[in-house]
Amino acid sequence: MSGGVDSSVCAAMLAREGYDVIGVTLQLYDHGAAVKKEKACCAGQDIYDARRVAEMMDFPHYVLDYESNFNDGVMQDFADTYLKGATPIPCVRCNQTVKFRDLLKVAKDLGADCMATGHYIKRVMGPDGAELHRAHDFGKDQSYFLFATTKAQLDFLRFPLGGMEKSKTRRLAVELGLNVATKPDSQDICFVPEGRYTDVIEKLRPDAGRGGDIIHMDGRVLGRHRGVMYYTVGQRRGLGLEHGSGQDPLFVVRLDADKGHVIVGPKTALERSKIWLGEVNWLGRGEFGPHLAGMEIAVKLRSMRPPAPARFVLEDGIMIVQLERAEFGISPGQACVFYERREDAARTLGGGWIEKTE
């Protein structure tokens, strides 16, 4: 129970339906220390809101101190990924480690039959067991952030909101009399509430800022930068270049953290059609391997983008993803999530972390 409307409605619904519910909220970080704010009430307020819901619905509620787990599994990885010239997705790492590994173990230790969350995604029983499907409300679908959920975890997880639209969730919150019914959705990374991710990196890695050259693809040195962590692939604004190359606007096309270079070029240079992946999690039939070469799939390369047609290809003995149409601004560190190649692309087949593109 994060203290938001979704997890609150999820818990309250199950309690009203007669299930023996135990609510758990994770204390993940020191909100003030993470962003150097004097007043750090947000994390405390969320815990208070979750506790109020549990009291209203008359089920026990516990707060677990997971700051150390969250720091080790999410925040350190967040900083390291940026310093490598990649762009992390901490929400995926959080689900992959703290929530669906550490907390799920606690749920089993408590003797629970399952663990329910307020994520917008469906768990559907298929011929080979539990499958992961996109939510009914595609606008709220969170399958991109849950691609790393394993088959074993999926057996134990439940997602009661997967078949609902967000508007219905809020109506239920009002109907149940929950204090969070009108609470706005969180938009930012939880430990970067004002969007300045570099503040967190600077705190975690005080000596990380290393300046270097901004280099055009043709080899010209166009200027200096203060550190690759301040840039992301596809970035156009904030490069500090007056004109660059003729009349064409310049974009960050690649980051070379080892050399300390930010490489820029025209938008066309951002086109990518081949994707190499690491830490692939496969939720389809059988195991992930060379026998899947040639399989047509759909992939998401951004959480809010619709699935795009692609296929698995075996190249030099390595399984890669080949897009049917090139995409712009695909960044290492992000996720490539697989879906069945069907009109609705409903079933999530897993995914992997983008290591490089071509």
N, C-alpha and C positions, 0 to 999 in steps of 0.2 A: 504494500500500500504506500504509494509515493506521496499521498496527500492530495492528489489531483482528482478530478471528477471521474475519470475512467476507472481507475483502480478502486475508488470508493464505491461506485455503482456496482462494479463487479462483486465486491465483497458483500455489499448490502443485499444484492439480488440473491446470492447463494444463501445468505442467512435467512432471508424471507422465505426461501423455498424449503427451508428445514435442514439444510446441511450443517454439520458441526464445523463451524468456521473458526480458524485462528488467523488473526490479522498480523502481518509482520511488516514493519517499516525499517529500512536500512539507513543508518546514519553513515553517509558515504564520505563526507569531506567537511572540513572547517570552512564554511562559506566565506568568512571574513579573510582568513589567511590565504585562500586561493586567489582572491582578486584584490587584496590589500584594501579592503573597505573597513571603515571605522564601525559602521552599523551593519551587522550581519544577522538579520532577522529571518530571512527567507527560508533557510533550511529548518530552523526551529519552528516556524509557522507551519510548514508542511507536515512536520511530525505531529504538531498539535491538531491540525485538521484531520489527519488520519485517526488520531486517538478519539476525537469527537465522534467521528462516524462509528467507530467500534462501540463506544459507549451508547450511542443512540440505538444501534442495532443489537446491543447486548451480546457481544462476543469478545473474547479476550484479545488483547493487542500487545505486541511486544516490539521493542526497538532494539535492533542489533547493531553494535558498533562494528562497522565494516570499513572504517577509514583506512586501516592498514591494507586490507585486501584491495580496496578501490585504488589506493595510491600505487600499489605494486602492479596490479593488473591492468589499470586504465590510464592513470595520469602519467606514469613514467613512460609508458608506451606512446602516449600522446606527444610528449615532448621529444622523445627519441625519433619518432616518425617524421616530425617536422624538420628536425635537424639533419635527417637523411635526404631531405629534398622531396619528401612525399607528403601526402595530405591524409591524415588519419580520420577514422570515423569512431570516436570513442563510445558512441551508443551501442555499436555492434560489439566492441570489446567488453563493455559492461554486461550485456546480455550473455555473451560467450563465457565470461569468467565469473563475475560476482553473483549474478542472478541465477543463471541456469546451470551453474556448476556448484558454487559454494552454498547458495541459499537452498537449492534443490536438495543438496545433501542434508541440510538441517531439516527440511520438510520430511524427508524419509526417516531421519533419526527420531523425529517426533511421532512417527507412526502414521503419518498422513497417507491417504489413499491417492491423492493427487495434489498438484500445485496449480492454482488458477491465477492468471494475471489479467490486467486490463488492456492488453495489446489488441489492436485491430488486425486479426488474422484468424483463419479457420483451421481447425484440426478435423480432418475428414477421414473416416475409416475406409480404406481401400482393400483390394484383394490380398495385398501383402502387408497389411497393418496400417498404422496411422500415417496420414499424409499431411503435408503443410500446404494450404491453399490461401490465395489472396483473400482479403476481407471483402465482404459484400459492398462496403462503401470504399470504392477504389481511391477516393480522395483522401481517405484516412488510413489506407492499407499500410501496414508496417512490415511486410514480408522482406523488404530490402534490408531492414535492420535485424532480421531474425534468420538470415540465411545460414548462419553457423550453428543453428539448433540441430543436435544430432538425433538419430533415430531413437536411441535409448532415452534421451530427454523427452522427445515427443510422446513417447508412451506414457509419461508421467504428467505431462502438462495439459492444461485446459485453457481455452480462450473464449469465455462466455460472450464477449462483445463482438466476436468476429462476424456474426450475421446481422449486426445492427448498424444503422446510420448514427452519426454523432448526435444529430438532432434528437433522436429517440433516447440516447443515453442521457442527455440533459433533461429531457422530459421525465425520465425515470428518477433522476436525482431530485427533481422538484416533488414528484409524487411521493418519494420516500422521505422527504423532508430533510435532505442532507444539507449541511452547511456549506458544501462546496459546489452547489448546483450552478452558481453563476461564476465560479472561479475560471479565469482565462486559461487557455492551454499554454504550456511552456513552449517557447520558441527557440531559445538558445541552448547550447550545451550547458548542462546543469552547473558545472563548476566554472563556466565562462559566461555569466549571465548578461554581460554588457557587450558580448561579441569580440572582446579584445583578447584573443587567444594568446597573443604574444606576451601579455602580462603574466600569464600562468607559466609559459615557457621560461621567461626571464627569471621567475622566482625559483623554478625547479632546476634550471641550468644557468646560474648567474654568469658563467664565463662562456656561454654558448655563442654569443654574437661575434661572428667573424666576417668582416667585410670582404668584398671581392669585386670582380669586374662584371659589368653588364655587357654581354657580347652579342652582336648580331650573328645570325646563322652564317653570313658570308665571311665571318672572321673579324670584322671591325669591332674595336672596343668603343662602346658608346658612352660609358659612364661608370660610376661606382655604386655599389649597394652596401648596406650595413649588415647583411646576413641573409642566407637563403631562406631562413625560417619566416621571413617577412613576405615571402612570395609564394604563389601557387600557380600551377599550370593553368593557362587560360586567362590569367590576370592581364588587364589592360590599363587600368587606372593606377596611379601612384608609383609609376616606374621612374619618375624624375627625369625623363628624357624630353627635351624640347621638341625635336622634330623627328629624330630617328632616321627612317629610310624613306626619303621622298615624301609623297603625300599619303602613303599607306600607314594606318595606325599599327602600332607594334603590340604584340602579345607575348607573354611568357610562354615559350614552347617547350622548355626543358630546364631542369635544375640539376646542376652537377655539384653535389655537396662536397665531394672529395677535393675538387679543384676550387670550390668556392665561386663557381660561375653561375650567373643567371643568363640563360640564352633566350634571346627574343627574335621574333620574326613576324611575317604577315599572318593573318588568320588562316589562310590556306595551309600553313605549316602545322596547324593543330589537328589536321585530319588524321585519324588513325583507324585502321581496320583489323589489325591483329593484336591480340591481347594474351600475354603470358601471365599465368596465375600461380599463386602459392597458397598453401593451407586450404586446399579445396575440400569442401564438405559436400558429400553427395547424398541426396535424399531420394533419388530415383531407384529403380529396380536394380538389384545386384550391386556390384562395386564400381567405382569410378576407374576407368582404365582405357587402354588403346582400343578395346572392342567397341567403344562408343564413337570412334572416328567416323565422321560423315553424318552423325545424328543432327537433325535440324532442331533447334531450340529457339527460344526468345530470351533476351537478356536485358536487364536493367543496369545502367551504369551511373544513374543518379536516382535518388529516392523518389523524386516527383516526375521522372520521365516515364513515358509508357514503354513497355517491353519492345525491344527492336529485334528483327529477325537475324539469326546467326546460326552457326553450326560448329561442332567440334571438329578439329583437324589435327592429324598427327604429323608433326614436323620435327625432323631430326630426333625421333623417338620421344618427343614431348607433346603432350596434349595441350593445344591452345584453342582459343576462341577466335573464329573468323567472322567478322560482321559482314552482312550482305551489303550494307551501305555504311560508308565511313562516318564516324562521329567526331565532333570537335571537343577538344579539351579534356580528354580522358587522362586522369592523373594517377600515377603510382600511389599506392596507399589506400585508394578507394576500393569499393567492392564491385565485382561483376556477378550478378545474381541470375541464376538460370530458371527458366520457366518452360513448361510444355509449349510446343509450337501449336497452339490452337487459337481460335478466334478470341476467346476470353483470356488466354494465357493464365488460367486460374491456378494450376498446380505449381508450387515452388519446388524445384529440383535441387536446390542447394546453391552453391556459389563459391567464390574464392577471392583472395586479395590480389589486386592488380600489382604485379611486380615490374612489368615493362610493357611498352606498346611499340607498334611499328606501322 
